[in-house]
Amino acid sequence: MLPAASADVSPVIVEIVRNGIISLTEEMKINLMRTAYNMIIYEALDFTVGLYSTTGETVSIGLGLPSFVRGMSETVKAKIAHFGPDGIHPGDVLVTNDAYVTGSHLNHITLTKPIFWNGQIVAYACCMAHWVDIGGAKGDITSDIFSEGLQVPICKYISNGQVNELLVDIIRMNVRMPDLAIGDLRAQLSAVETGERRMLEMMTRYGGDSVLQSIDAIMDHSDRTARARAAEIPDGIYEAESFMDDDGISKGVPIPIRVKVIVKKGEVTIDLSGLSPQVRGYYNSAGATGIACAQVAYKCLTTPEVYPVNDGAFRNLKVICPEGTVVSAKRPAAMRWWMAIPMTVVDTIIKALAPVIPQRAAGGHHSDLAVIEFRGIDPQTGRYFVAAIGPTGGGWGAKAQEDGHPVTVASNDGDTHNSPTERIEAKYPLLVERYSLRENSGGAGQYRGGLGADIIIQALSPVEVSTPVERTRCKPWGILGAADAMANRVTLYRNSEWQELDSGKVANVLLNPGDKIRVETGGGGGFGDPRTRAHEAIEADIRNGYISLSHAMEAYGYQPG
């Protein structure tokens, strides 16, 4: 169904604009990929771009990091509030990486460019991208924001067309690879300039008022669709819980995740006040991310196929997220690994509603990025390098009519990609010995959970390795009688033997040539009673090496022959 148009704009123009703003953010994304210096941007696609209204509402967010559906909007709003209506001019580009504004970590530099039409701001183009290094401590589990790197307050990177060279100098002095950082900064500039150019072209072609009225119609359509789907959820109070391993400092002390969803006559409230208070280690995120957890889950359950993603879809969603939790942390909480907990929060919200809307729900997924970071001196160039390998995909939960997807990036990072083996081996003194499916890792069910990955990387020269892998104890859960999946797992090969670890967290461990790290990502939880899985599907899984014969017999009651 097409969005309804106002009396002053035709539905044809509305549909053209709808596709136009989707195309606009896609082109912003492509230009950033083509001009970025670091592999985490141009290969892993660890960034998000978007178009925002004059008040900072999301008009169209690119298919990047789902958790930034709120953080980008809050950042634009904060910049507008900081400079005021008369403090932003043509030719300005606003910048910050304030973790308590963006909701994430300091590695996320966010650029925003106002779009002027006939002397008035009509929209903002915004780009958040992950810098592989922002200074700060290397690899350690930090306990406050000050040890995590350079903090850039809200300011102007470009003012009236003039670059703020002092800011550029400050960045250069505080990061380990300044040429790469400034290269990525300029790439982000190309992205927001692309958004500005395409928006103005669209307004020139179809008329400024028509475009803006069409955007209002598009957001109203998202609102109506979300309300209609929410009205199908039975009234009630639904709760669920899960947990994280620990915060890396208080080792072995779980972090509780408790959520409540209240549905009343189509209005939905997601209450996150039962989440753990903020922790000492770097697994916190700020308030924008707490709201994003609720919005991502709500979007998945109500309007997963309605594009562009915009704030209209969340008008009938209320989020309770008091300050001071692990997803609404207060300064100076450490936030370097901000993305670990939110994806489990999203899964837990879906878990709460699974009993009443099973056709829209899914089993839990591996819920970790499983990033491996190597640092050292490249023996070929003599230069310092940081290799952020990942995100490594894992298994996703099964659904009502479908097995879970295997080796897919965790929900927080959405459209990001893993690091290709060829790129890793070409750029760094590393050898990828194995990158395969992890047998038996998906949860058994009428529909099987997706399989995780098994990756082994060998050091070819002395390197430091760190990885903050979580969810090694809380297995991805099955739903409606299905089995849980295997959890994430990390082991090291040193001194000619494999070493079991107490957790998935490794900080600044020296690997000599021939030493290795192995990361096995978890699978996805199953859906439905395993005993009802089709005989042919079980045999296909055995033939494909997804499950072993013994696992088939134990988990599914399969009898060969």
C-alpha positions as CSV (number, residue, x, y, z in Angstrom):
1,M,0.0,0.0,0.0
2,L,1.3,3.4,-1.0
3,P,1.7,6.1,1.7
4,A,-1.3,8.5,1.7
5,A,-0.6,11.9,0.4
6,S,-1.9,15.3,1.5
7,A,-4.2,17.2,-0.8
8,D,-1.3,19.2,-2.1
9,V,1.0,16.4,-3.2
10,S,0.2,13.3,-5.3
11,P,0.8,9.7,-4.2
12,V,3.0,9.3,-7.2
13,I,5.3,12.1,-5.9
14,V,5.2,10.6,-2.5
15,E,6.4,7.2,-3.8
16,I,9.1,8.9,-5.9
17,V,10.4,10.7,-2.8
18,R,10.2,7.5,-0.7
19,N,12.5,5.8,-3.1
20,G,14.6,8.9,-3.5
21,I,15.5,9.2,0.1
22,I,16.3,5.5,0.3
23,S,18.6,6.0,-2.8
24,L,20.1,9.1,-1.2
25,T,21.3,7.2,1.9
26,E,22.5,4.3,-0.2
27,E,24.6,6.6,-2.3
28,M,26.0,8.2,0.9
29,K,27.0,4.7,2.0
30,I,28.6,3.8,-1.3
31,N,30.7,7.0,-1.5
32,L,32.0,6.5,2.1
33,M,33.0,2.9,1.2
34,R,34.8,4.1,-1.9
35,T,36.8,6.8,-0.1
36,A,37.5,5.4,3.4
37,Y,41.0,4.4,4.4
38,N,40.3,1.7,7.0
39,M,39.1,-1.8,6.2
40,I,36.6,-1.7,9.1
41,I,34.7,1.0,7.0
42,Y,35.2,-0.1,3.4
43,E,35.0,-3.9,4.0
44,A,33.2,-4.4,7.3
45,L,30.9,-1.4,6.6
46,D,31.0,-0.4,10.3
47,F,29.1,2.9,9.8
48,T,25.7,4.4,9.4
49,V,24.4,7.2,7.3
50,G,21.0,9.0,7.4
51,L,18.8,11.9,6.5
52,Y,17.2,13.9,9.4
53,S,14.4,16.5,9.7
54,T,14.9,20.1,10.9
55,T,14.1,18.8,14.5
56,G,16.5,15.8,14.3
57,E,13.9,13.1,13.6
58,T,15.0,10.2,11.5
59,V,13.7,10.5,7.9
60,S,15.8,7.7,6.3
61,I,18.6,5.8,8.0
62,G,20.8,3.6,5.8
63,L,21.1,-0.1,6.4
64,G,24.0,0.1,8.7
65,L,24.0,-0.4,12.5
66,P,20.5,-0.9,13.8
67,S,21.4,0.4,17.2
68,F,22.1,3.8,15.7
69,V,18.4,4.3,14.8
70,R,18.3,6.4,17.9
71,G,21.9,7.5,18.5
72,M,22.2,9.3,15.2
73,S,18.9,11.2,15.8
74,E,19.9,12.1,19.3
75,T,23.3,13.4,18.0
76,V,21.7,15.6,15.4
77,K,19.3,17.0,18.1
78,A,22.1,17.7,20.4
79,K,24.0,19.6,17.8
80,I,21.0,21.7,16.9
81,A,20.5,22.5,20.6
82,H,24.2,23.3,21.1
83,F,24.4,25.9,18.3
84,G,20.8,27.1,18.4
85,P,18.7,28.1,15.4
86,D,20.9,31.0,14.4
87,G,24.3,29.3,15.0
88,I,24.3,26.9,12.0
89,H,25.2,28.3,8.6
90,P,25.6,27.2,5.0
91,G,29.0,25.5,4.6
92,D,29.1,24.2,8.2
93,V,29.8,20.6,9.1
94,L,29.3,19.6,12.8
95,V,31.2,16.9,14.5
96,T,31.4,15.0,17.8
97,N,32.1,11.6,19.3
98,D,30.7,12.3,22.7
99,A,29.8,8.8,23.9
100,Y,27.0,10.1,26.1
101,V,25.3,11.9,23.2
102,T,25.8,9.2,20.5
103,G,25.1,6.4,23.0
104,S,28.2,4.4,21.9
105,H,31.9,4.5,22.1
106,L,34.5,7.2,21.2
107,N,35.5,5.3,18.0
108,H,32.3,6.6,16.4
109,I,32.9,10.0,14.9
110,T,29.7,11.6,13.7
111,L,29.5,14.3,11.1
112,T,26.4,16.3,10.4
113,K,25.8,18.8,7.5
114,P,22.8,21.1,7.4
115,I,20.9,21.3,4.1
116,F,19.8,24.8,3.1
117,W,17.0,25.6,0.7
118,N,16.1,29.2,-0.1
119,G,18.1,30.3,2.9
120,Q,16.4,27.9,5.4
121,I,17.5,24.6,6.9
122,V,15.2,21.8,5.5
123,A,17.1,18.7,6.6
124,Y,20.4,17.3,7.9
125,A,22.7,14.7,6.4
126,C,24.6,12.7,9.0
127,C,27.3,10.0,8.9
128,M,28.7,8.0,11.8
129,A,31.8,5.9,11.1
130,H,34.0,3.7,13.2
131,W,37.6,4.7,13.4
132,V,39.9,1.8,14.1
133,D,41.9,3.9,16.6
134,I,40.9,6.9,18.6
135,G,43.8,6.8,21.1
136,G,43.5,5.7,24.7
137,A,44.6,2.4,26.3
138,K,45.3,-0.5,24.0
139,G,43.1,-3.6,24.4
140,D,42.7,-3.4,28.2
141,I,39.2,-3.5,29.8
142,T,38.9,0.1,30.7
143,S,37.0,1.5,33.7
144,D,36.3,5.1,32.7
145,I,35.8,7.1,29.6
146,F,39.0,9.0,30.0
147,S,41.2,6.0,29.3
148,E,39.3,5.2,26.1
149,G,40.7,7.9,23.8
150,L,40.1,11.4,22.5
151,Q,36.8,13.0,23.3
152,V,35.6,15.5,20.7
153,P,32.9,17.8,22.0
154,I,30.2,19.1,19.7
155,C,32.0,21.6,17.5
156,K,32.4,22.6,13.9
157,Y,34.8,20.6,11.7
158,I,34.0,23.1,9.0
159,S,32.7,26.6,9.6
160,N,31.3,28.6,6.7
161,G,33.4,26.5,4.4
162,Q,36.7,26.8,6.3
163,V,38.2,23.6,7.9
164,N,39.0,23.9,11.6
165,E,42.7,23.1,11.4
166,L,43.2,23.2,15.1
167,L,40.7,20.3,15.5
168,V,42.6,18.4,12.8
169,D,45.9,18.9,14.6
170,I,44.3,17.8,17.9
171,I,43.1,14.6,16.2
172,R,46.5,13.9,14.6
173,M,48.3,14.3,18.0
174,N,46.0,11.9,19.8
175,V,45.6,8.9,17.5
176,R,48.2,6.3,16.6
177,M,47.6,6.3,12.8
178,P,46.8,10.0,12.0
179,D,46.9,9.7,8.2
180,L,44.3,6.9,8.3
181,A,42.1,8.9,10.7
182,I,42.1,12.1,8.7
183,G,41.5,10.0,5.6
184,D,38.4,8.6,7.1
185,L,37.3,12.0,8.3
186,R,37.4,13.3,4.8
187,A,35.6,10.2,3.5
188,Q,32.8,11.0,5.9
189,L,32.7,14.5,4.6
190,S,32.1,13.1,1.1
191,A,29.2,11.1,2.4
192,V,27.3,14.1,4.0
193,E,28.0,16.2,1.0
194,T,26.5,13.5,-1.2
195,G,23.4,13.5,1.0
196,E,23.1,17.3,0.7
197,R,23.6,17.3,-3.1
198,R,21.0,14.6,-3.7
199,M,18.4,16.2,-1.4
200,L,18.7,19.5,-3.2
201,E,18.5,17.9,-6.6
202,M,15.3,16.1,-5.5
203,M,13.8,19.4,-4.2
204,T,14.8,21.2,-7.4
205,R,13.1,18.6,-9.6
206,Y,9.9,18.1,-7.6
207,G,9.5,21.2,-5.6
208,G,10.7,21.9,-2.1
209,D,7.2,21.8,-0.5
210,S,6.2,18.6,-2.4
211,V,9.3,16.8,-1.1
212,L,8.8,17.9,2.5
213,Q,5.1,17.1,2.4
214,S,5.9,13.7,0.9
215,I,8.3,13.0,3.8
216,D,5.5,13.8,6.3
217,A,3.3,11.4,4.4
218,I,5.9,8.6,4.5
219,M,6.4,9.0,8.2
220,D,2.7,9.0,8.8
221,H,2.4,5.7,6.8
222,S,5.1,4.1,9.0
223,D,3.1,5.2,12.0
224,R,-0.2,3.7,10.8
225,T,1.4,0.4,9.8
226,A,3.2,0.0,13.1
227,R,0.0,0.8,15.1
228,A,-2.0,-1.7,13.1
229,R,0.5,-4.5,13.7
230,A,0.9,-3.6,17.4
231,A,-2.9,-3.8,17.7
232,E,-2.7,-7.5,16.9
233,I,-0.6,-8.2,20.0
234,P,-2.9,-9.4,22.9
235,D,-3.1,-7.0,25.8
236,G,-0.9,-8.1,28.7
237,I,2.3,-7.7,30.6
238,Y,5.1,-9.9,29.3
239,E,8.5,-10.4,30.9
240,A,11.8,-12.3,30.1
241,E,15.3,-12.4,31.4
242,S,18.8,-13.4,30.3
243,F,22.3,-12.5,31.4
244,M,25.9,-11.5,30.3
245,D,29.0,-13.3,31.5
246,D,30.6,-10.3,33.4
247,D,32.0,-6.8,32.9
248,G,35.6,-8.0,32.6
249,I,36.6,-6.5,35.9
250,S,34.3,-8.3,38.4
251,K,35.0,-11.6,36.7
252,G,32.5,-14.4,37.0
253,V,29.7,-12.0,38.3
254,P,26.8,-12.1,35.8
255,I,25.1,-9.0,34.5
256,P,21.3,-9.5,34.7
257,I,19.1,-8.5,31.8
258,R,15.4,-8.2,32.7
259,V,12.8,-6.7,30.5
260,K,9.0,-6.0,30.6
261,V,6.7,-5.3,27.7
262,I,3.3,-3.8,28.4
263,V,0.6,-4.0,25.7
264,K,-2.7,-2.1,26.0
265,K,-5.0,-1.4,23.1
266,G,-2.2,-1.3,20.6
267,E,0.0,1.0,22.7
268,V,3.3,-0.7,23.6
269,T,5.6,0.2,26.5
270,I,9.0,-1.4,26.8
271,D,10.3,-1.2,30.4
272,L,14.1,-1.6,30.7
273,S,14.3,-0.4,34.4
274,G,15.0,-4.0,35.4
275,L,18.4,-4.1,33.6
276,S,21.6,-4.2,35.6
277,P,23.0,-0.9,36.9
278,Q,26.0,0.4,34.9
279,V,29.1,-1.7,35.5
280,R,32.8,-0.9,36.1
281,G,34.0,-2.5,32.9
282,Y,33.6,-1.1,29.4
283,Y,30.3,-2.9,28.5
284,N,28.1,0.2,29.2
285,S,26.2,2.3,26.6
286,A,24.4,5.6,27.1
287,G,20.7,6.4,27.0
288,A,20.2,6.7,23.2
289,T,21.2,3.1,23.0
290,G,18.7,2.0,25.6
291,I,15.9,3.6,23.6
292,A,17.4,2.0,20.4
293,C,17.1,-1.5,22.0
294,A,13.4,-1.0,22.3
295,Q,13.0,0.5,18.9
296,V,15.0,-2.2,17.1
297,A,12.9,-5.0,18.8
298,Y,9.7,-3.1,18.1
299,K,10.6,-2.6,14.4
300,C,11.4,-6.3,14.0
301,L,8.0,-7.2,15.5
302,T,5.8,-4.7,13.7
303,T,7.3,-3.2,10.5
304,P,10.4,-5.2,9.5
305,E,9.7,-4.7,5.8
306,V,8.6,-1.0,5.8
307,Y,11.3,1.3,4.3
308,P,12.8,3.8,4.8
309,V,13.4,3.2,8.5
310,N,12.1,6.4,10.1
311,D,10.8,7.8,13.4
312,G,7.2,7.5,12.3
313,A,7.4,3.8,13.1
314,F,8.0,4.5,16.8
315,R,5.3,7.1,17.6
316,N,3.1,4.6,19.6
317,L,6.1,3.1,21.4
318,K,6.9,4.2,24.9
319,V,10.3,3.3,26.4
320,I,11.1,3.4,30.1
321,C,14.8,3.5,30.6
322,P,16.0,5.3,33.7
323,E,19.5,6.8,33.8
324,G,22.3,4.6,35.2
325,T,21.7,1.2,33.7
326,V,24.0,-0.7,31.4
327,V,22.2,0.9,28.4
328,S,21.8,4.3,29.9
329,A,25.0,4.9,31.7
330,K,26.1,8.1,33.3
331,R,29.5,9.9,32.8
332,P,32.3,8.8,33.3
333,A,31.2,5.1,32.7
334,A,33.5,3.1,30.4
335,M,31.8,2.4,27.0
336,R,34.4,1.0,24.7
337,W,32.5,-2.2,24.1
338,W,29.1,-0.6,24.1
339,M,27.5,-2.9,21.5
340,A,27.7,-6.2,23.5
341,I,24.8,-5.8,25.8
342,P,22.2,-4.1,23.6
343,M,21.8,-7.0,21.2
344,T,21.0,-9.3,24.0
345,V,18.5,-6.8,25.3
346,V,16.8,-6.8,21.9
347,D,16.7,-10.6,21.9
348,T,15.3,-10.7,25.4
349,I,12.4,-8.3,24.4
350,I,11.5,-10.6,21.5
351,K,11.8,-13.6,23.9
352,A,9.2,-11.9,26.2
353,L,6.7,-11.6,23.4
354,A,7.4,-15.0,21.7
355,P,4.6,-16.9,23.6
356,V,1.9,-14.5,22.3
357,I,3.2,-13.7,18.8
358,P,5.2,-16.8,17.9
359,Q,4.8,-16.3,14.2
360,R,6.8,-13.1,14.4
361,A,9.4,-14.3,17.0
362,A,12.7,-16.1,16.7
363,G,15.1,-18.0,18.9
364,G,18.0,-16.2,20.5
365,H,21.1,-15.6,18.4
366,H,24.8,-15.8,19.1
367,S,24.7,-12.1,20.1
368,D,28.3,-11.1,19.9
369,L,30.6,-9.5,17.3
370,A,33.4,-11.9,18.1
371,V,35.9,-9.3,17.0
372,I,39.6,-10.2,17.3
373,E,42.0,-7.3,17.4
374,F,45.7,-7.7,16.6
375,R,48.4,-5.0,17.1
376,G,52.1,-5.0,16.3
377,I,54.8,-3.9,13.9
378,D,54.4,-5.2,10.3
379,P,57.8,-6.8,9.5
380,Q,57.4,-5.9,5.8
381,T,56.8,-2.1,6.3
382,G,58.1,-1.5,9.8
383,R,55.0,0.4,10.6
384,Y,52.6,-0.1,13.5
385,F,49.3,-1.7,12.6
386,V,45.9,-2.4,14.2
387,A,43.9,-5.2,12.6
388,A,40.3,-5.4,13.8
389,I,39.2,-8.8,12.4
390,G,35.5,-9.3,12.2
391,P,32.7,-9.0,13.0
392,T,32.7,-12.8,12.9
393,G,29.2,-14.1,12.1
394,G,27.4,-16.7,14.1
395,G,24.0,-18.5,14.2
396,W,20.6,-16.7,14.2
397,G,17.5,-18.1,15.8
398,A,15.0,-20.2,13.9
399,K,11.6,-18.9,13.1
400,A,8.1,-20.3,12.7
401,Q,8.6,-21.5,9.1
402,E,12.4,-21.3,8.6
403,D,15.7,-22.6,10.0
404,G,18.0,-19.9,11.4
405,H,20.6,-18.3,9.2
406,P,24.2,-19.5,9.7
407,V,27.3,-17.4,10.2
408,T,25.5,-14.0,10.1
409,V,26.8,-10.9,11.8
410,A,25.1,-10.2,15.2
411,S,22.1,-7.9,15.2
412,N,23.7,-4.8,16.6
413,D,25.9,-4.5,13.5
414,G,23.1,-5.3,10.9
415,D,24.6,-4.7,7.5
416,T,28.2,-5.0,8.4
417,H,30.4,-7.7,6.8
418,N,33.0,-10.0,8.1
419,S,36.7,-9.5,7.2
420,P,37.6,-11.5,4.0
421,T,40.4,-13.9,4.5
422,E,42.3,-12.6,1.5
423,R,42.3,-9.1,2.8
424,I,43.5,-10.2,6.3
425,E,46.4,-12.2,4.9
426,A,47.3,-9.5,2.3
427,K,47.4,-6.6,4.8
428,Y,48.7,-8.1,8.0
429,P,51.3,-10.7,9.2
430,L,48.5,-13.2,9.9
431,L,47.4,-16.6,8.5
432,V,43.8,-17.7,8.6
433,E,44.0,-21.4,9.2
434,R,40.4,-22.2,9.4
435,Y,37.1,-20.4,8.7
436,S,34.3,-23.0,8.7
437,L,30.8,-23.8,10.0
438,R,30.7,-25.1,13.6
439,E,29.1,-28.5,13.6
440,N,26.1,-29.1,15.9
441,S,26.1,-25.4,17.1
442,G,22.5,-24.6,16.1
443,G,19.8,-25.3,18.6
444,A,17.6,-28.4,17.7
445,G,14.0,-27.7,17.0
446,Q,11.2,-28.3,14.4
447,Y,13.2,-25.6,12.7
448,R,16.9,-25.7,13.5
449,G,18.9,-22.7,14.7
450,G,21.7,-21.3,12.4
451,L,25.2,-22.6,12.8
452,G,28.1,-20.5,14.2
453,A,31.6,-20.1,12.8
454,D,34.9,-21.7,13.7
455,I,37.9,-19.4,12.9
456,I,41.6,-20.0,13.7
457,I,44.2,-17.3,13.1
458,Q,47.9,-17.9,13.4
459,A,50.5,-15.1,14.1
460,L,53.3,-14.9,11.6
461,S,55.2,-12.3,13.6
462,P,55.0,-11.2,17.2
463,V,51.6,-9.5,17.8
464,E,49.4,-8.6,20.7
465,V,45.8,-10.0,20.6
466,S,42.7,-8.9,22.4
467,T,39.1,-10.0,22.1
468,P,36.2,-9.2,24.4
469,V,33.9,-12.1,23.4
470,E,30.7,-12.3,25.6
471,R,27.8,-14.7,26.0
472,T,30.0,-17.8,26.7
473,R,27.7,-18.9,29.5
474,C,24.2,-17.7,28.5
475,K,23.4,-20.0,25.5
476,P,21.2,-18.6,22.7
477,W,17.8,-19.9,23.7
478,G,15.3,-22.0,21.8
479,I,11.6,-21.1,22.0
480,L,8.4,-23.1,22.0
481,G,10.0,-26.3,23.2
482,A,13.2,-26.0,21.1
483,A,16.8,-26.5,22.4
484,D,19.4,-23.9,23.1
485,A,22.3,-23.4,20.8
486,M,26.0,-23.7,21.6
487,A,27.5,-20.5,23.2
488,N,30.5,-18.5,22.0
489,R,34.0,-19.9,22.9
490,V,37.6,-18.7,22.8
491,T,40.8,-20.7,23.1
492,L,44.5,-19.9,22.6
493,Y,47.3,-22.1,21.1
494,R,50.6,-21.2,22.9
495,N,53.7,-23.2,23.7
496,S,52.5,-25.9,21.4
497,E,49.2,-26.6,23.1
498,W,45.6,-25.4,23.2
499,Q,44.7,-23.5,26.4
500,E,41.2,-23.4,27.8
501,L,40.2,-19.9,29.0
502,D,37.9,-19.0,31.9
503,S,35.9,-16.6,29.7
504,G,35.9,-15.2,26.2
505,K,37.8,-12.1,27.2
506,V,41.5,-11.8,26.1
507,A,43.4,-8.6,26.8
508,N,46.9,-7.8,25.3
509,V,48.2,-11.4,25.1
510,L,51.4,-11.7,23.2
511,L,51.4,-14.3,20.4
512,N,54.7,-15.4,18.9
513,P,55.0,-16.7,15.4
514,G,53.1,-20.0,15.2
515,D,50.8,-19.1,18.1
516,K,47.1,-19.0,17.4
517,I,43.7,-17.8,18.6
518,R,40.5,-19.7,18.0
519,V,37.0,-18.2,18.2
520,E,34.0,-20.4,17.9
521,T,30.8,-18.4,17.6
522,G,27.5,-19.6,19.0
523,G,24.6,-20.9,17.0
524,G,21.0,-19.8,17.0
525,G,18.2,-21.2,19.2
526,G,15.7,-23.6,17.7
527,F,12.0,-23.1,17.2
528,G,9.5,-25.8,18.2
529,D,9.8,-29.4,19.4
530,P,12.8,-31.1,17.9
531,R,10.9,-34.4,17.7
532,T,8.6,-32.8,15.0
533,R,11.5,-31.9,12.6
534,A,11.0,-33.5,9.2
535,H,13.0,-36.7,8.7
536,E,14.3,-35.4,5.4
537,A,15.6,-32.2,7.0
538,I,17.6,-34.1,9.6
539,E,19.2,-36.3,6.9
540,A,20.0,-33.3,4.8
541,D,21.7,-31.7,7.8
542,I,23.8,-34.8,8.4
543,R,24.8,-35.0,4.7
544,N,25.8,-31.4,4.7
545,G,27.9,-31.7,7.9
546,Y,25.7,-29.3,9.9
547,I,25.1,-32.0,12.5
548,S,26.7,-35.3,13.4
549,L,24.8,-38.6,13.4
550,S,25.2,-38.9,17.2
551,H,23.8,-35.4,17.7
552,A,20.9,-36.2,15.4
553,M,20.1,-39.3,17.4
554,E,20.4,-37.5,20.8
555,A,18.8,-34.2,20.0
556,Y,16.1,-35.2,17.5
557,G,15.5,-38.9,18.4
558,Y,16.6,-39.7,14.8
559,Q,17.0,-43.4,13.9
560,P,19.0,-44.1,10.8
561,G,17.7,-46.5,8.2
